[in-house]
Amino acid sequence: MEESYAASEGLPLDAELSFSIRNSSALKQKVTKVFELLRDPVYRYLFRILGDPASAEDLTQEVFLRLYRHLHGGGGVANVRAWVFRVAHNLAIDHQKKKVHLEPFDAPTWYQAPDPAPCAEDRVLEDERQRRLQRALSELSSEERHCLELRAEGLSYQEIADVLDIRLPTLVKYLGRIIRKLVRQTAYV
């Protein structure tokens, strides 16, 4: 995967894919290119939302199958990255709705073991900070976590707004509230 892909850049295929593609081999090549560019970010997003590598892998494949079917059916896509993450987001929500019970938030995926060099006091403070952060993250709603995960994957505010199907000013206020909420809940009293 090309690591030089910057979050603020559009996919070079956006303009080409915005038109209906009739040539099947050209379509396969273009979808393969999109897959190569976005597979890892989509998988990471789905894995952090679902916490299950097998489900994240299955849904990642489903996202790109849907892209191919959409384009093969004559549909167009103006912003490929936003479209792909929108489908991933919707698949994750559908998958979560099918679960009978909510699984606990998997702390090891977020928590990195502290460096062994710090003194005992620093380790205690870092552990407390991590506990507060984990507690604050676990108290976020599913929608709030999805919003943060999309931002963590490097999507722009506009792309996140497109994925979540909300207006940009609403998203900016929403993200601001989420961040203030996390800061309040993790601040030392």
PLY file of the C-alpha trace (Angstrom):
ply
format ascii 1.0
element vertex 189
property float x
property float y
property float z
element edge 188
property int vertex1
property int vertex2
end_header
0.00 0.00 0.00
1.27 3.46 -0.77
2.14 5.11 2.53
2.60 8.51 0.89
-1.16 8.93 0.49
-2.05 12.03 2.49
-5.37 12.31 4.30
-6.21 15.64 2.71
-5.61 14.49 -0.87
-8.42 13.04 -2.94
-8.01 9.70 -4.56
-6.63 10.20 -8.08
-9.38 7.90 -9.32
-12.26 10.08 -8.07
-12.71 11.94 -11.34
-12.40 8.79 -13.41
-14.85 6.82 -11.29
-17.44 9.58 -11.24
-18.48 8.44 -14.69
-20.12 5.14 -15.50
-17.52 2.63 -16.63
-18.60 0.20 -19.29
-15.30 -1.62 -19.89
-15.24 -4.51 -17.40
-11.45 -4.96 -17.34
-10.88 -1.23 -16.80
-13.41 -1.31 -13.96
-11.62 -4.25 -12.29
-8.30 -2.40 -12.55
-9.72 0.78 -11.04
-11.48 -1.02 -8.18
-8.28 -3.01 -7.56
-6.35 0.28 -7.30
-8.92 1.68 -4.85
-8.73 -1.58 -2.89
-4.94 -1.35 -2.67
-5.12 2.26 -1.46
-7.96 1.94 1.05
-7.95 -1.69 2.23
-5.80 -1.11 5.32
-7.50 2.10 6.55
-10.95 0.53 6.08
-9.87 -2.64 7.89
-8.39 -0.63 10.79
-11.58 1.43 11.07
-13.79 -1.66 11.08
-11.50 -3.52 13.49
-11.55 -0.67 16.01
-15.33 -0.38 15.75
-16.07 -4.12 15.88
-13.09 -5.41 17.88
-13.13 -8.64 15.86
-10.47 -9.20 13.18
-12.49 -11.82 11.27
-15.58 -9.60 11.05
-13.46 -6.59 10.10
-11.80 -8.59 7.32
-15.13 -9.91 6.00
-16.73 -6.48 6.02
-13.67 -4.91 4.37
-14.06 -7.32 1.47
-17.79 -6.61 1.33
-17.14 -2.86 1.03
-15.07 -3.30 -2.11
-17.46 -5.85 -3.58
-20.22 -3.29 -3.17
-18.07 -0.65 -4.86
-17.53 -2.96 -7.81
-21.23 -3.87 -8.03
-22.24 -0.20 -7.78
-19.90 0.88 -10.56
-20.62 -2.19 -12.69
-24.32 -1.35 -12.43
-23.64 2.05 -13.94
-23.48 4.06 -10.72
-21.04 6.88 -10.23
-18.98 7.94 -7.23
-17.89 11.55 -6.80
-15.65 10.96 -3.73
-14.42 7.37 -3.64
-12.86 7.51 -0.18
-15.96 9.01 1.44
-18.19 6.52 -0.40
-16.05 3.55 0.73
-15.99 4.70 4.36
-19.74 5.41 4.25
-20.39 1.82 3.16
-17.95 0.53 5.83
-19.70 2.65 8.46
-23.14 1.35 7.46
-21.93 -2.26 7.39
-20.41 -1.84 10.87
-23.69 -0.44 12.22
-25.65 -3.30 10.65
-23.19 -5.83 12.07
-23.44 -4.32 15.56
-27.24 -4.39 15.42
-27.10 -8.13 14.74
-25.14 -8.74 17.95
-27.25 -9.97 20.84
-25.15 -8.27 23.50
-22.55 -5.55 23.54
-19.02 -6.76 24.02
-16.78 -4.85 26.45
-14.35 -2.34 25.02
-11.04 -4.08 24.36
-8.51 -2.00 26.29
-5.35 -3.77 24.99
-5.95 -2.44 21.48
-5.76 1.15 22.77
-3.38 0.82 25.66
0.34 0.68 25.05
2.51 -0.63 27.84
4.49 2.18 29.44
8.20 2.44 28.90
9.97 0.50 31.68
12.40 3.40 32.24
10.00 5.82 34.01
9.99 5.92 37.77
7.22 4.30 39.82
5.37 7.59 40.29
5.33 8.25 36.54
4.03 4.73 35.90
1.23 5.18 38.43
0.26 8.52 36.88
0.35 7.05 33.36
-1.75 4.07 34.47
-4.30 6.42 36.02
-4.38 8.53 32.86
-4.93 5.43 30.73
-7.72 4.20 33.03
-9.44 7.57 32.82
-9.09 7.61 29.04
-10.40 4.05 28.71
-13.34 4.86 30.97
-14.08 8.05 29.02
-13.87 6.21 25.68
-16.10 3.40 26.93
-18.72 5.96 27.98
-18.90 7.45 24.48
-21.86 6.46 22.39
-21.34 4.25 19.37
-21.85 7.25 17.06
-19.27 9.31 18.97
-16.69 6.48 18.74
-17.40 6.05 15.01
-16.84 9.76 14.47
-13.49 9.66 16.31
-12.42 6.51 14.47
-13.10 8.11 11.09
-11.06 11.15 12.12
-8.28 8.87 13.39
-8.20 7.23 9.95
-7.40 10.63 8.47
-10.72 11.46 6.86
-11.38 15.16 6.49
-14.30 16.79 8.28
-16.17 16.97 4.98
-15.59 13.28 4.30
-16.76 12.35 7.80
-19.85 14.51 7.31
-20.52 12.66 4.05
-20.04 9.27 5.72
-22.31 10.11 8.65
-24.76 11.98 6.41
-24.72 15.19 8.46
-23.94 18.80 7.60
-20.35 19.98 8.01
-21.11 22.68 10.66
-23.03 20.09 12.67
-20.09 17.68 12.48
-17.61 20.34 13.62
-19.77 21.12 16.67
-20.30 17.42 17.34
-16.56 16.63 17.26
-15.88 19.63 19.49
-18.38 18.36 22.05
-16.84 14.88 21.95
-13.34 16.25 22.52
-14.47 18.55 25.34
-16.27 15.59 26.93
-13.10 13.47 26.78
-10.96 16.28 28.18
-13.40 16.83 31.06
-13.54 13.14 31.90
-9.79 12.61 31.76
-8.68 15.78 33.56
-7.11 15.43 36.99
-9.25 16.93 39.69
0 1
1 2
2 3
3 4
4 5
5 6
6 7
7 8
8 9
9 10
10 11
11 12
12 13
13 14
14 15
15 16
16 17
17 18
18 19
19 20
20 21
21 22
22 23
23 24
24 25
25 26
26 27
27 28
28 29
29 30
30 31
31 32
32 33
33 34
34 35
35 36
36 37
37 38
38 39
39 40
40 41
41 42
42 43
43 44
44 45
45 46
46 47
47 48
48 49
49 50
50 51
51 52
52 53
53 54
54 55
55 56
56 57
57 58
58 59
59 60
60 61
61 62
62 63
63 64
64 65
65 66
66 67
67 68
68 69
69 70
70 71
71 72
72 73
73 74
74 75
75 76
76 77
77 78
78 79
79 80
80 81
81 82
82 83
83 84
84 85
85 86
86 87
87 88
88 89
89 90
90 91
91 92
92 93
93 94
94 95
95 96
96 97
97 98
98 99
99 100
100 101
101 102
102 103
103 104
104 105
105 106
106 107
107 108
108 109
109 110
110 111
111 112
112 113
113 114
114 115
115 116
116 117
117 118
118 119
119 120
120 121
121 122
122 123
123 124
124 125
125 126
126 127
127 128
128 129
129 130
130 131
131 132
132 133
133 134
134 135
135 136
136 137
137 138
138 139
139 140
140 141
141 142
142 143
143 144
144 145
145 146
146 147
147 148
148 149
149 150
150 151
151 152
152 153
153 154
154 155
155 156
156 157
157 158
158 159
159 160
160 161
161 162
162 163
163 164
164 165
165 166
166 167
167 168
168 169
169 170
170 171
171 172
172 173
173 174
174 175
175 176
176 177
177 178
178 179
179 180
180 181
181 182
182 183
183 184
184 185
185 186
186 187
187 188
